[in-house]
Amino acid sequence: MPKFKLKKGDMVKILAGKDKGKTGKIIKIHPQTAQATVEGVNLLTRHERPKRSRQKGQKILVPMPLPGSRLMLVCPNCGKPTRIGYKLSEQGKKQRMCKKCQRVF
């Protein structure tokens, strides 16, 4: 199983694909496939059938997962896309750290 450093709720920047350069919040993580679903990015149109009679069918935009290699974390402190490092705190807890500004978040 690949190690996945991104978490739900992180702001990420898209590095490649049709949505390159956009940013969004992670909605869901898929650790087995090292993919993440990002809000408002990589949208797919799903056609939904009418549920009852006299109701119209509709098109729904559904966000699909993106590979983790196409995503880069946006640091909550400095606001720049960055890689993630780890630092041990005084209590021995492992904390994530921005590689650009060296601050723990």
C-alpha positions as YAML, in Angstrom:
chain: A
units: angstrom
residues:
- id: 1
  name: MET
  ca: [0.00, 0.00, 0.00]
- id: 2
  name: PRO
  ca: [1.53, 3.37, -1.03]
- id: 3
  name: LYS
  ca: [2.10, 6.06, 1.61]
- id: 4
  name: PHE
  ca: [-0.31, 8.97, 1.15]
- id: 5
  name: LYS
  ca: [0.64, 12.25, 2.87]
- id: 6
  name: LEU
  ca: [-2.50, 14.25, 2.00]
- id: 7
  name: LYS
  ca: [-5.52, 14.31, 4.30]
- id: 8
  name: LYS
  ca: [-9.22, 15.15, 4.05]
- id: 9
  name: GLY
  ca: [-9.76, 18.91, 4.29]
- id: 10
  name: ASP
  ca: [-6.34, 19.88, 2.88]
- id: 11
  name: MET
  ca: [-6.15, 22.59, 0.21]
- id: 12
  name: VAL
  ca: [-4.32, 21.28, -2.84]
- id: 13
  name: LYS
  ca: [-3.16, 22.61, -6.21]
- id: 14
  name: ILE
  ca: [-3.63, 20.54, -9.38]
- id: 15
  name: LEU
  ca: [-0.30, 20.02, -11.18]
- id: 16
  name: ALA
  ca: [-1.43, 18.29, -14.39]
- id: 17
  name: GLY
  ca: [-4.51, 17.50, -16.47]
- id: 18
  name: LYS
  ca: [-7.47, 19.51, -17.70]
- id: 19
  name: ASP
  ca: [-7.77, 21.39, -14.39]
- id: 20
  name: LYS
  ca: [-4.07, 22.29, -14.11]
- id: 21
  name: GLY
  ca: [-3.45, 25.32, -11.87]
- id: 22
  name: LYS
  ca: [-6.79, 25.13, -10.00]
- id: 23
  name: THR
  ca: [-6.98, 24.74, -6.24]
- id: 24
  name: GLY
  ca: [-9.57, 22.97, -4.14]
- id: 25
  name: LYS
  ca: [-10.28, 21.19, -0.87]
- id: 26
  name: ILE
  ca: [-9.96, 17.40, -0.57]
- id: 27
  name: ILE
  ca: [-13.37, 15.79, -0.02]
- id: 28
  name: LYS
  ca: [-12.36, 12.13, 0.12]
- id: 29
  name: ILE
  ca: [-9.14, 10.08, 0.22]
- id: 30
  name: HIS
  ca: [-8.68, 6.68, -1.46]
- id: 31
  name: PRO
  ca: [-5.48, 5.31, 0.20]
- id: 32
  name: GLN
  ca: [-5.53, 1.91, -1.56]
- id: 33
  name: THR
  ca: [-5.21, 3.56, -4.98]
- id: 34
  name: ALA
  ca: [-3.34, 6.71, -3.74]
- id: 35
  name: GLN
  ca: [-6.07, 8.97, -5.13]
- id: 36
  name: ALA
  ca: [-8.02, 11.92, -3.75]
- id: 37
  name: THR
  ca: [-11.33, 13.53, -4.71]
- id: 38
  name: VAL
  ca: [-11.05, 17.34, -4.85]
- id: 39
  name: GLU
  ca: [-14.05, 19.68, -4.58]
- id: 40
  name: GLY
  ca: [-14.98, 21.36, -7.90]
- id: 41
  name: VAL
  ca: [-12.18, 19.70, -9.91]
- id: 42
  name: ASN
  ca: [-12.17, 16.80, -12.42]
- id: 43
  name: LEU
  ca: [-15.96, 16.95, -12.80]
- id: 44
  name: LEU
  ca: [-17.78, 14.26, -14.75]
- id: 45
  name: THR
  ca: [-21.34, 14.65, -16.09]
- id: 46
  name: ARG
  ca: [-23.66, 11.91, -14.87]
- id: 47
  name: HIS
  ca: [-27.12, 11.52, -16.38]
- id: 48
  name: GLU
  ca: [-29.78, 10.72, -13.82]
- id: 49
  name: ARG
  ca: [-33.07, 9.11, -14.73]
- id: 50
  name: PRO
  ca: [-36.36, 10.53, -13.45]
- id: 51
  name: LYS
  ca: [-37.30, 9.02, -10.08]
- id: 52
  name: ARG
  ca: [-41.10, 9.36, -10.50]
- id: 53
  name: SER
  ca: [-43.46, 9.90, -13.37]
- id: 54
  name: ARG
  ca: [-43.81, 13.53, -14.52]
- id: 55
  name: GLN
  ca: [-40.31, 14.25, -13.22]
- id: 56
  name: LYS
  ca: [-37.49, 15.20, -15.56]
- id: 57
  name: GLY
  ca: [-34.14, 13.49, -15.77]
- id: 58
  name: GLN
  ca: [-31.11, 15.66, -15.08]
- id: 59
  name: LYS
  ca: [-27.39, 16.05, -15.58]
- id: 60
  name: ILE
  ca: [-25.31, 16.06, -12.41]
- id: 61
  name: LEU
  ca: [-21.64, 17.10, -12.15]
- id: 62
  name: VAL
  ca: [-19.77, 14.56, -10.01]
- id: 63
  name: PRO
  ca: [-16.14, 15.07, -8.86]
- id: 64
  name: MET
  ca: [-13.96, 12.05, -9.70]
- id: 65
  name: PRO
  ca: [-10.73, 11.00, -7.93]
- id: 66
  name: LEU
  ca: [-7.32, 12.27, -9.08]
- id: 67
  name: PRO
  ca: [-3.97, 10.48, -8.61]
- id: 68
  name: GLY
  ca: [-1.95, 11.82, -5.68]
- id: 69
  name: SER
  ca: [1.00, 12.53, -7.98]
- id: 70
  name: ARG
  ca: [-1.05, 15.29, -9.66]
- id: 71
  name: LEU
  ca: [-1.73, 17.09, -6.37]
- id: 72
  name: MET
  ca: [0.44, 19.36, -4.26]
- id: 73
  name: LEU
  ca: [-0.47, 20.64, -0.81]
- id: 74
  name: VAL
  ca: [-0.98, 24.40, -0.40]
- id: 75
  name: CYS
  ca: [0.61, 25.42, 2.93]
- id: 76
  name: PRO
  ca: [-1.96, 26.96, 5.32]
- id: 77
  name: ASN
  ca: [0.75, 29.29, 6.73]
- id: 78
  name: CYS
  ca: [2.56, 30.69, 3.68]
- id: 79
  name: GLY
  ca: [-0.09, 29.90, 1.02]
- id: 80
  name: LYS
  ca: [2.41, 28.38, -1.42]
- id: 81
  name: PRO
  ca: [2.27, 24.90, -3.00]
- id: 82
  name: THR
  ca: [4.78, 22.79, -1.09]
- id: 83
  name: ARG
  ca: [6.02, 19.32, -0.33]
- id: 84
  name: ILE
  ca: [5.30, 17.80, 3.07]
- id: 85
  name: GLY
  ca: [7.99, 16.99, 5.63]
- id: 86
  name: TYR
  ca: [7.68, 15.56, 9.12]
- id: 87
  name: LYS
  ca: [9.01, 16.81, 12.46]
- id: 88
  name: LEU
  ca: [8.88, 15.20, 15.89]
- id: 89
  name: SER
  ca: [7.42, 17.37, 18.66]
- id: 90
  name: GLU
  ca: [8.66, 17.42, 22.28]
- id: 91
  name: GLN
  ca: [5.97, 14.87, 23.17]
- id: 92
  name: GLY
  ca: [7.24, 12.52, 20.44]
- id: 93
  name: LYS
  ca: [4.28, 13.15, 18.11]
- id: 94
  name: LYS
  ca: [4.91, 13.18, 14.37]
- id: 95
  name: GLN
  ca: [3.72, 16.48, 12.84]
- id: 96
  name: ARG
  ca: [3.49, 17.63, 9.24]
- id: 97
  name: MET
  ca: [5.75, 20.49, 8.19]
- id: 98
  name: CYS
  ca: [5.96, 22.85, 5.21]
- id: 99
  name: LYS
  ca: [9.24, 22.39, 3.32]
- id: 100
  name: LYS
  ca: [9.24, 26.06, 2.19]
- id: 101
  name: CYS
  ca: [8.51, 28.03, 5.38]
- id: 102
  name: GLN
  ca: [9.56, 25.24, 7.84]
- id: 103
  name: ARG
  ca: [6.43, 25.79, 9.97]
- id: 104
  name: VAL
  ca: [4.44, 22.94, 11.50]
- id: 105
  name: PHE
  ca: [0.72, 22.65, 10.70]
...
